[in-house]
Amino acid sequence: MFTQLNQYHVVMEVEPEFWQSPEGTETDHVRAANGGVVPLSAFTHYEPTTAPLAVNHQGQFPSVTLSFNLTPGLALSDAVSRVHDMEQSMGMPATIHGSFSGTLQAFQASLATQPLLITAALIAVYIVLGILYESYIHPITILSTLPSAGMGAVLALLICRMDLNVIALIGIILLIGIVKKNAIMMIDFALAAERQEGKSPQEAIYQACLLRFRPIMMTTMAALLGALPLALGTGVGSELRRPLVSPSSAA
């Protein structure tokens, strides 16, 4: 209702005796298709029962959240497989759909993007090396050192009983840079010896390995020793940074 000075919200309602009990619906009527009036009790009924006070939804569907904790030494990937096995053994109907949320959902999202991130890093390295050497073959020669380093990183994580999480992935990318740097140092010297001194590829790379061994070990040990404070640290959040050290130590 609008007046000259103010406006008022008006809510229409019936007398309390008509809505304080379910019997009040017997006096309610609706208009039928033929224009007549039909009481609600003609096509409805009521009965007392129990019902939840609130119904949780995920999107447009009602949902129920089940939480669980991990036992010591159990990884999230193992928990995912066990949950799927339990879901299949229960024989749930097709109308019920289960999905993960929270930390496990973030874990699956990061796990899905890890191969793409590593592939993008390798493609970027190949393009940069191809521009540097003006060749399609030498970048492949340098990148051929990465599979063995990747196996060393996975073995280091297994030995240290650590998961392949986002922090460990950063360590693997750091390992790619270290191994690529070592290969570039040898390939540069071998190409110079092959072009300027006329040596064969086998002799050139052998001499490069002998002469570049000391600087390779110096830079590798510098990276390894620089990561020791992260591995030996006991402060707040130290357990989060430790997986970064395991892939780096595989260099």
C-alpha positions, 0 to 999 in steps of 0.5 A: 500500500502506497501513501503520500509519506510511506509504503507498506507491505501487506501480507494476506493470510487466513484466520489462525484456526485454518492453518494451525492444523492439517485439517484446515486444508479441508476448507481450502478449494481450488478452481477446476477446469470447468470453472467449478470449485473443488475442495483439496480433500477431494484429490489430496491426503496427508499423514504424519511422517518424519522428514529432514529439516534441510535438504542439501543440494549440489547444483540442482540435485539433492546430495549427501556428503560422506567424509573420511580420513586416511589411515597413516601411510595411505595415499589419496590415489589408493583411497580413490581406488578403494572408494570406487571399488566400494561403490561398485560392490554396493550396486547403487542404482543408476539414478545415484551418482557419486563424485568427490569434493574438497581435497580429493577433488583438488587432487584429481584436478591437479593430477589431470593437469600434470601430464599437460604441464610436463608436455608443455614444458618439454615442447617449450624446451624443444622450441627454445633449443631448436632456435638456439642450435638451428637444428631439429636433431640436437634438441632431441639429443638433449631431451633424450637425457630426461627419461632416465632423470624422470625415472630417478625422480620417481624412484626418489619419491618412492624411496622417501615414501612421498606422493607425486603432488604439486610440490613434487611436480615443481621439483620435477620441472626443476630437475628438467632444467638441471638435466637440460643444462648439463646436456647443453654444456656437453653438447655445446663443447662436443659440437665445437670440437666436432666442427673446429677440431674435426673430431668424430661425434664419439670422440667429441662427446667423450672429451666433452664428458671429461672436461665438463664433468667438474662444472656439471658436478659443481652446479648439480651439487649446488642445487642439491645442497641448496635444497637440503634446508628444505629437506631438513627443516622442521618448521611450520609447513616443512612437510609440504616442501620436502617432496620438492627435494626428492626429484631435485636429488635425482639430478 
